[in-house]
Amino acid sequence: MSDVLSVVIPAHNEADSIPTALRGVYAALTAAGVEHEIVVVDDHCSDGTGDVVRALAESEIPTVRVVVNQGKGGFGLAVRCGLDNFTGDAVAVMMADLSDSPDDLVAFWKTMQREGVDCVFGTRFSKGGATFDYPVAKLRINRVANFGIRVLFGLRYDDITNAFKMYRREVIDGVQPLLSHHFNLTVEIPLKAVVRGYTYAVVPNSWTNRSHGESKFKVKEMGSRYAFIILYCLLERMLSRGDYRRAPGGASTRASGNQ
C-alpha cells in the first residue's frame, strides 16, 4: 500500500477563494497519482465556507472533508485541529487562498518519498523560489526575522516562517505539545522538529498574494508571540541536554516522568 498524504487547509470565511484552491490541489495530486485526503478546517466561518466545501465533496472532489474547529478560533488553533484529525502518513499545511502552489505540493511529496526525509520545508527566497505581490513592509520584517532565527539556531535554511511545509506523521507526534495559538505555529513546528533531530529537505516554492478576501496575519500582533516561541525552542536546544531528541532510527526520546 502506498503512503497517503493529508493536506490540512485552515479556513476562516474563505467561501470565495477555497473552491479554486481545492480544485487546484485535487487536480495536481490526482494527476501525479498521489493517494491523498484534503482536510478543510472550518474555523468559525460565518460565510458558509463549510457548506461550500461539502458541496464540492459531493459533486467534484471526493477526497475533501470538513472538520469543524469547536474550540477557540485562530490560525494556529485551526491548524492544530487539522493536525488532530488527519489520517495520512504525512501532512502538509496549505492556505485556503491558494497563495501556495499545488505543483509545489507535488514536488514536496516527491522529495519526501525520494529522499526519505522526515520533513520538507519550502523556501521562497532561495534560488528557484519566487514571490508575487509580496507586501514590501512584510517582506523586510520577514527577512530580518529569518536572518535572526538562522543565526540563533545555526540553520542553513532561510524561510522558517514559511507556513508551507510537509511532515511525516511521527514528526507531528514528536513535536508535541504544541503551544502556539496563532501564526507563530508556523515557526514552532519546524524549530521543534530541527531541535529534536528530525531530518529535512529544502525545496524552492512560490508564493502569490491572495486575490480574494483579507489576510488574517497581523504583523503588530505577532511580534511578541513569535519571540516567545523562538526563545522557547532556543531554550530547549540549549538546556534540554537532548532529552527530547529523536533516537537514531526511531521516535523522539522523552524524559520519563518518574525520573
BALOBA-1460 file (C-alpha; in Angstrom, 3 decimals):
// residues 259
<rec num="1" residu="m" x="0.000" y="0.000" z="0.000"/>
<rec num="2" residu="s" x="1.337" y="3.420" z="-0.938"/>
<rec num="3" residu="d" x="1.699" y="6.229" z="1.558"/>
<rec num="4" residu="v" x="-1.207" y="8.644" z="1.913"/>
<rec num="5" residu="l" x="-0.703" y="12.405" z="2.001"/>
<rec num="6" residu="s" x="-3.031" y="14.594" z="4.037"/>
<rec num="7" residu="v" x="-3.386" y="18.281" z="3.227"/>
<rec num="8" residu="v" x="-4.672" y="20.476" z="6.047"/>
<rec num="9" residu="i" x="-6.232" y="23.766" z="4.986"/>
<rec num="10" residu="p" x="-7.397" y="26.121" z="7.757"/>
<rec num="11" residu="a" x="-10.243" y="28.343" z="6.603"/>
<rec num="12" residu="h" x="-11.922" y="31.357" z="8.176"/>
<rec num="13" residu="n" x="-14.502" y="32.940" z="5.861"/>
<rec num="14" residu="e" x="-12.872" y="31.700" z="2.643"/>
<rec num="15" residu="a" x="-16.024" y="30.832" z="0.651"/>
<rec num="16" residu="d" x="-14.878" y="32.917" z="-2.336"/>
<rec num="17" residu="s" x="-11.338" y="31.580" z="-2.595"/>
<rec num="18" residu="i" x="-11.434" y="27.999" z="-1.378"/>
<rec num="19" residu="p" x="-13.111" y="26.372" z="-4.409"/>
<rec num="20" residu="t" x="-10.199" y="27.407" z="-6.625"/>
<rec num="21" residu="a" x="-7.703" y="26.189" z="-4.049"/>
<rec num="22" residu="l" x="-9.384" y="22.819" z="-3.614"/>
<rec num="23" residu="r" x="-9.767" y="22.223" z="-7.339"/>
<rec num="24" residu="g" x="-6.106" y="23.049" z="-7.849"/>
<rec num="25" residu="v" x="-4.870" y="20.766" z="-5.070"/>
<rec num="26" residu="y" x="-7.118" y="17.891" z="-6.118"/>
<rec num="27" residu="a" x="-6.171" y="18.171" z="-9.787"/>
<rec num="28" residu="a" x="-2.433" y="18.308" z="-9.092"/>
<rec num="29" residu="l" x="-2.400" y="15.378" z="-6.663"/>
<rec num="30" residu="t" x="-4.689" y="13.256" z="-8.826"/>
<rec num="31" residu="a" x="-2.620" y="13.893" z="-11.947"/>
<rec num="32" residu="a" x="0.521" y="12.876" z="-10.062"/>
<rec num="33" residu="g" x="-1.129" y="9.704" z="-8.758"/>
<rec num="34" residu="v" x="-0.795" y="10.739" z="-5.109"/>
<rec num="35" residu="e" x="-3.214" y="8.995" z="-2.750"/>
<rec num="36" residu="h" x="-4.473" y="11.749" z="-0.507"/>
<rec num="37" residu="e" x="-7.097" y="13.409" z="1.626"/>
<rec num="38" residu="i" x="-7.823" y="17.130" z="1.963"/>
<rec num="39" residu="v" x="-8.920" y="18.284" z="5.411"/>
<rec num="40" residu="v" x="-10.519" y="21.723" z="5.480"/>
<rec num="41" residu="v" x="-10.851" y="23.150" z="8.983"/>
<rec num="42" residu="d" x="-13.931" y="25.344" z="9.310"/>
<rec num="43" residu="d" x="-12.588" y="27.905" z="11.755"/>
<rec num="44" residu="h" x="-15.748" y="29.669" z="12.960"/>
<rec num="45" residu="c" x="-16.788" y="30.671" z="9.453"/>
<rec num="46" residu="s" x="-19.852" y="32.886" z="9.067"/>
<rec num="47" residu="d" x="-19.921" y="32.955" z="5.254"/>
<rec num="48" residu="g" x="-20.831" y="29.324" z="4.562"/>
<rec num="49" residu="t" x="-17.297" y="28.114" z="3.802"/>
<rec num="50" residu="g" x="-18.054" y="24.693" z="5.252"/>
<rec num="51" residu="d" x="-21.173" y="24.291" z="3.130"/>
<rec num="52" residu="v" x="-19.228" y="25.278" z="0.014"/>
<rec num="53" residu="v" x="-16.635" y="22.593" z="0.741"/>
<rec num="54" residu="r" x="-19.260" y="19.948" z="1.473"/>
<rec num="55" residu="a" x="-20.957" y="20.703" z="-1.841"/>
<rec num="56" residu="l" x="-17.639" y="20.291" z="-3.648"/>
<rec num="57" residu="a" x="-17.069" y="16.983" z="-1.852"/>
<rec num="58" residu="e" x="-20.384" y="15.679" z="-3.162"/>
<rec num="59" residu="s" x="-20.032" y="16.980" z="-6.716"/>
<rec num="60" residu="e" x="-16.362" y="17.262" z="-7.697"/>
<rec num="61" residu="i" x="-13.750" y="16.472" z="-5.047"/>
<rec num="62" residu="p" x="-14.358" y="13.163" z="-3.253"/>
<rec num="63" residu="t" x="-11.116" y="13.375" z="-1.246"/>
<rec num="64" residu="v" x="-12.071" y="16.520" z="0.669"/>
<rec num="65" residu="r" x="-13.804" y="16.636" z="4.033"/>
<rec num="66" residu="v" x="-14.649" y="19.310" z="6.581"/>
<rec num="67" residu="v" x="-13.567" y="19.342" z="10.210"/>
<rec num="68" residu="v" x="-15.171" y="21.986" z="12.399"/>
<rec num="69" residu="n" x="-12.959" y="23.731" z="14.937"/>
<rec num="70" residu="q" x="-15.153" y="23.573" z="18.022"/>
<rec num="71" residu="g" x="-12.646" y="25.358" z="20.244"/>
<rec num="72" residu="k" x="-11.281" y="28.876" z="20.252"/>
<rec num="73" residu="g" x="-10.608" y="30.297" z="16.791"/>
<rec num="74" residu="g" x="-7.362" y="31.446" z="15.240"/>
<rec num="75" residu="f" x="-4.929" y="30.237" z="12.606"/>
<rec num="76" residu="g" x="-2.715" y="28.183" z="14.890"/>
<rec num="77" residu="l" x="-5.589" y="26.550" z="16.712"/>
<rec num="78" residu="a" x="-7.316" y="25.767" z="13.419"/>
<rec num="79" residu="v" x="-4.175" y="24.088" z="12.079"/>
<rec num="80" residu="r" x="-3.808" y="22.155" z="15.324"/>
<rec num="81" residu="c" x="-7.403" y="20.978" z="14.936"/>
<rec num="82" residu="g" x="-6.499" y="19.700" z="11.469"/>
<rec num="83" residu="l" x="-3.369" y="18.009" z="12.796"/>
<rec num="84" residu="d" x="-5.518" y="16.228" z="15.372"/>
<rec num="85" residu="n" x="-7.793" y="14.887" z="12.638"/>
<rec num="86" residu="f" x="-5.690" y="13.929" z="9.621"/>
<rec num="87" residu="t" x="-5.357" y="10.235" z="8.777"/>
<rec num="88" residu="g" x="-2.448" y="10.120" z="6.318"/>
<rec num="89" residu="d" x="1.170" y="9.048" z="6.684"/>
<rec num="90" residu="a" x="2.330" y="12.618" z="6.153"/>
<rec num="91" residu="v" x="0.699" y="16.028" z="6.263"/>
<rec num="92" residu="a" x="1.157" y="19.376" z="4.542"/>
<rec num="93" residu="v" x="-0.338" y="22.687" z="5.641"/>
<rec num="94" residu="m" x="-1.603" y="24.948" z="2.859"/>
<rec num="95" residu="m" x="-3.523" y="28.206" z="2.701"/>
<rec num="96" residu="a" x="-7.156" y="28.458" z="1.596"/>
<rec num="97" residu="d" x="-6.371" y="31.451" z="-0.632"/>
<rec num="98" residu="l" x="-4.100" y="29.408" z="-2.982"/>
<rec num="99" residu="s" x="-1.058" y="31.505" z="-2.111"/>
<rec num="100" residu="d" x="0.804" y="28.176" z="-2.198"/>
<rec num="101" residu="s" x="1.135" y="26.272" z="-5.468"/>
<rec num="102" residu="p" x="-0.377" y="22.783" z="-5.864"/>
<rec num="103" residu="d" x="2.515" y="21.928" z="-8.180"/>
<rec num="104" residu="d" x="4.915" y="22.723" z="-5.338"/>
<rec num="105" residu="l" x="2.896" y="20.420" z="-3.099"/>
<rec num="106" residu="v" x="3.573" y="17.568" z="-5.518"/>
<rec num="107" residu="a" x="7.272" y="18.490" z="-5.579"/>
<rec num="108" residu="f" x="7.382" y="18.385" z="-1.771"/>
<rec num="109" residu="w" x="5.786" y="14.933" z="-1.752"/>
<rec num="110" residu="k" x="8.139" y="13.543" z="-4.372"/>
<rec num="111" residu="t" x="11.119" y="14.921" z="-2.450"/>
<rec num="112" residu="m" x="9.947" y="13.313" z="0.795"/>
<rec num="113" residu="q" x="9.405" y="9.972" z="-0.922"/>
<rec num="114" residu="r" x="12.662" y="10.075" z="-2.876"/>
<rec num="115" residu="e" x="14.973" y="11.276" z="-0.104"/>
<rec num="116" residu="g" x="13.282" y="9.596" z="2.837"/>
<rec num="117" residu="v" x="13.380" y="12.725" z="4.993"/>
<rec num="118" residu="d" x="11.052" y="13.452" z="7.891"/>
<rec num="119" residu="c" x="10.155" y="16.996" z="6.777"/>
<rec num="120" residu="v" x="10.157" y="19.115" z="3.636"/>
<rec num="121" residu="f" x="10.492" y="22.878" z="4.086"/>
<rec num="122" residu="g" x="9.649" y="25.388" z="1.383"/>
<rec num="123" residu="t" x="11.802" y="28.406" z="0.622"/>
<rec num="124" residu="r" x="10.511" y="31.395" z="-1.292"/>
<rec num="125" residu="f" x="13.744" y="33.382" z="-1.173"/>
<rec num="126" residu="s" x="16.480" y="30.993" z="-2.298"/>
<rec num="127" residu="k" x="17.322" y="30.021" z="-5.886"/>
<rec num="128" residu="g" x="14.222" y="28.693" z="-7.617"/>
<rec num="129" residu="g" x="11.781" y="30.272" z="-5.150"/>
<rec num="130" residu="a" x="9.535" y="33.220" z="-6.005"/>
<rec num="131" residu="t" x="7.047" y="35.654" z="-4.506"/>
<rec num="132" residu="f" x="4.379" y="37.623" z="-6.308"/>
<rec num="133" residu="d" x="2.885" y="40.821" z="-4.896"/>
<rec num="134" residu="y" x="4.543" y="40.310" z="-1.504"/>
<rec num="135" residu="p" x="3.928" y="43.438" z="0.658"/>
<rec num="136" residu="v" x="7.188" y="45.380" z="0.972"/>
<rec num="137" residu="a" x="6.949" y="46.112" z="4.704"/>
<rec num="138" residu="k" x="6.087" y="42.499" z="5.465"/>
<rec num="139" residu="l" x="8.994" y="41.328" z="3.288"/>
<rec num="140" residu="r" x="11.507" y="43.444" z="5.220"/>
<rec num="141" residu="i" x="10.280" y="42.130" z="8.561"/>
<rec num="142" residu="n" x="10.332" y="38.581" z="7.189"/>
<rec num="143" residu="r" x="13.935" y="38.812" z="6.060"/>
<rec num="144" residu="v" x="15.156" y="40.302" z="9.344"/>
<rec num="145" residu="a" x="13.287" y="37.719" z="11.415"/>
<rec num="146" residu="n" x="14.525" y="34.787" z="9.343"/>
<rec num="147" residu="f" x="18.109" y="36.035" z="9.499"/>
<rec num="148" residu="g" x="17.890" y="36.226" z="13.271"/>
<rec num="149" residu="i" x="16.477" y="32.703" z="13.529"/>
<rec num="150" residu="r" x="19.202" y="31.350" z="11.248"/>
<rec num="151" residu="v" x="21.900" y="32.863" z="13.467"/>
<rec num="152" residu="l" x="20.327" y="31.717" z="16.741"/>
<rec num="153" residu="f" x="19.819" y="28.120" z="15.625"/>
<rec num="154" residu="g" x="22.726" y="27.768" z="13.201"/>
<rec num="155" residu="l" x="20.416" y="26.896" z="10.302"/>
<rec num="156" residu="r" x="21.238" y="26.889" z="6.613"/>
<rec num="157" residu="y" x="17.543" y="27.325" z="5.890"/>
<rec num="158" residu="d" x="16.329" y="30.877" z="5.190"/>
<rec num="159" residu="d" x="12.499" y="30.733" z="5.338"/>
<rec num="160" residu="i" x="11.493" y="29.184" z="8.653"/>
<rec num="161" residu="t" x="8.397" y="31.448" z="8.843"/>
<rec num="162" residu="n" x="7.042" y="29.951" z="5.625"/>
<rec num="163" residu="a" x="3.808" y="28.163" z="6.550"/>
<rec num="164" residu="f" x="4.059" y="25.781" z="3.580"/>
<rec num="165" residu="k" x="5.793" y="22.676" z="4.916"/>
<rec num="166" residu="m" x="5.298" y="18.917" z="4.974"/>
<rec num="167" residu="y" x="5.833" y="16.496" z="7.862"/>
<rec num="168" residu="r" x="5.643" y="12.763" z="8.404"/>
<rec num="169" residu="r" x="3.096" y="11.700" z="10.997"/>
<rec num="170" residu="e" x="5.805" y="10.762" z="13.513"/>
<rec num="171" residu="v" x="7.130" y="14.324" z="13.404"/>
<rec num="172" residu="i" x="3.759" y="15.777" z="14.362"/>
<rec num="173" residu="d" x="3.592" y="13.270" z="17.208"/>
<rec num="174" residu="g" x="7.168" y="14.054" z="18.217"/>
<rec num="175" residu="v" x="6.852" y="17.855" z="18.465"/>
<rec num="176" residu="q" x="4.004" y="17.754" z="20.947"/>
<rec num="177" residu="p" x="2.821" y="19.538" z="22.968"/>
<rec num="178" residu="l" x="2.166" y="22.417" z="20.604"/>
<rec num="179" residu="l" x="1.728" y="25.785" z="22.290"/>
<rec num="180" residu="s" x="1.027" y="28.334" z="19.563"/>
<rec num="181" residu="h" x="-2.463" y="29.714" z="19.013"/>
<rec num="182" residu="h" x="-1.604" y="31.928" z="16.049"/>
<rec num="183" residu="f" x="0.718" y="32.177" z="13.037"/>
<rec num="184" residu="n" x="3.692" y="31.510" z="15.307"/>
<rec num="185" residu="l" x="2.760" y="27.838" z="14.925"/>
<rec num="186" residu="t" x="4.497" y="28.048" z="11.536"/>
<rec num="187" residu="v" x="7.751" y="28.596" z="13.446"/>
<rec num="188" residu="e" x="7.110" y="26.318" z="16.414"/>
<rec num="189" residu="i" x="6.676" y="23.077" z="14.465"/>
<rec num="190" residu="p" x="9.784" y="23.292" z="12.245"/>
<rec num="191" residu="l" x="12.047" y="24.613" z="15.004"/>
<rec num="192" residu="k" x="10.976" y="21.816" z="17.337"/>
<rec num="193" residu="a" x="11.471" y="19.325" z="14.516"/>
<rec num="194" residu="v" x="15.017" y="20.573" z="13.923"/>
<rec num="195" residu="v" x="15.896" y="20.786" z="17.619"/>
<rec num="196" residu="r" x="14.521" y="17.294" z="18.217"/>
<rec num="197" residu="g" x="16.631" y="15.772" z="15.467"/>
<rec num="198" residu="y" x="14.244" y="15.133" z="12.591"/>
<rec num="199" residu="t" x="15.690" y="15.260" z="9.098"/>
<rec num="200" residu="y" x="14.535" y="17.703" z="6.456"/>
<rec num="201" residu="a" x="14.996" y="18.745" z="2.853"/>
<rec num="202" residu="v" x="14.533" y="22.272" z="1.497"/>
<rec num="203" residu="v" x="12.610" y="22.772" z="-1.749"/>
<rec num="204" residu="p" x="12.011" y="26.095" z="-3.552"/>
<rec num="205" residu="n" x="8.383" y="27.175" z="-3.721"/>
<rec num="206" residu="s" x="6.385" y="30.119" z="-4.975"/>
<rec num="207" residu="w" x="4.028" y="32.373" z="-3.038"/>
<rec num="208" residu="t" x="1.285" y="34.551" z="-4.545"/>
<rec num="209" residu="n" x="-0.643" y="37.184" z="-2.625"/>
<rec num="210" residu="r" x="-4.335" y="36.463" z="-2.206"/>
<rec num="211" residu="s" x="-6.835" y="37.852" z="-4.737"/>
<rec num="212" residu="h" x="-9.939" y="37.359" z="-2.555"/>
<rec num="213" residu="g" x="-10.730" y="38.381" z="0.993"/>
<rec num="214" residu="e" x="-8.403" y="39.772" z="3.637"/>
<rec num="215" residu="s" x="-5.227" y="38.342" z="5.119"/>
<rec num="216" residu="k" x="-5.621" y="37.111" z="8.697"/>
<rec num="217" residu="f" x="-1.956" y="37.842" z="9.505"/>
<rec num="218" residu="k" x="-1.438" y="40.977" z="11.611"/>
<rec num="219" residu="v" x="2.224" y="41.959" z="11.949"/>
<rec num="220" residu="k" x="1.766" y="44.185" z="15.013"/>
<rec num="221" residu="e" x="0.012" y="41.418" z="16.944"/>
<rec num="222" residu="m" x="2.542" y="38.686" z="16.193"/>
<rec num="223" residu="g" x="5.908" y="40.077" z="17.329"/>
<rec num="224" residu="s" x="5.831" y="39.026" z="20.973"/>
<rec num="225" residu="r" x="4.209" y="35.682" z="20.135"/>
<rec num="226" residu="y" x="6.938" y="34.815" z="17.637"/>
<rec num="227" residu="a" x="9.581" y="35.906" z="20.140"/>
<rec num="228" residu="f" x="8.100" y="33.649" z="22.831"/>
<rec num="229" residu="i" x="8.122" y="30.563" z="20.613"/>
<rec num="230" residu="i" x="11.616" y="31.248" z="19.274"/>
<rec num="231" residu="l" x="13.001" y="31.668" z="22.796"/>
<rec num="232" residu="y" x="11.118" y="28.567" z="23.981"/>
<rec num="233" residu="c" x="12.687" y="26.435" z="21.234"/>
<rec num="234" residu="l" x="16.104" y="28.017" z="21.790"/>
<rec num="235" residu="l" x="15.986" y="27.211" z="25.500"/>
<rec num="236" residu="e" x="15.086" y="23.607" z="24.689"/>
<rec num="237" residu="r" x="18.037" y="23.414" z="22.320"/>
<rec num="238" residu="m" x="20.435" y="24.894" z="24.893"/>
<rec num="239" residu="l" x="19.230" y="23.339" z="28.144"/>
<rec num="240" residu="s" x="17.391" y="20.066" z="27.491"/>
<rec num="241" residu="r" x="20.596" y="18.015" z="27.039"/>
<rec num="242" residu="g" x="18.937" y="16.150" z="24.187"/>
<rec num="243" residu="d" x="16.137" y="14.689" z="26.331"/>
<rec num="244" residu="y" x="13.615" y="15.257" z="23.542"/>
<rec num="245" residu="r" x="15.809" y="14.424" z="20.575"/>
<rec num="246" residu="r" x="14.745" y="11.719" z="18.171"/>
<rec num="247" residu="a" x="16.595" y="8.472" z="18.717"/>
<rec num="248" residu="p" x="18.504" y="7.311" z="15.602"/>
<rec num="249" residu="g" x="16.127" y="5.262" z="13.505"/>
<rec num="250" residu="g" x="13.220" y="5.755" z="15.897"/>
<rec num="251" residu="a" x="10.884" y="8.173" z="17.591"/>
<rec num="252" residu="s" x="11.879" y="11.178" z="19.679"/>
<rec num="253" residu="t" x="13.281" y="10.187" z="23.055"/>
<rec num="254" residu="r" x="11.434" y="11.650" z="26.018"/>
<rec num="255" residu="a" x="12.416" y="12.010" z="29.647"/>
<rec num="256" residu="s" x="10.485" y="9.697" z="31.935"/>
<rec num="257" residu="g" x="8.038" y="11.354" z="34.296"/>
<rec num="258" residu="n" x="9.328" y="9.069" z="37.077"/>
<rec num="259" residu="q" x="12.868" y="10.358" z="36.991"/>
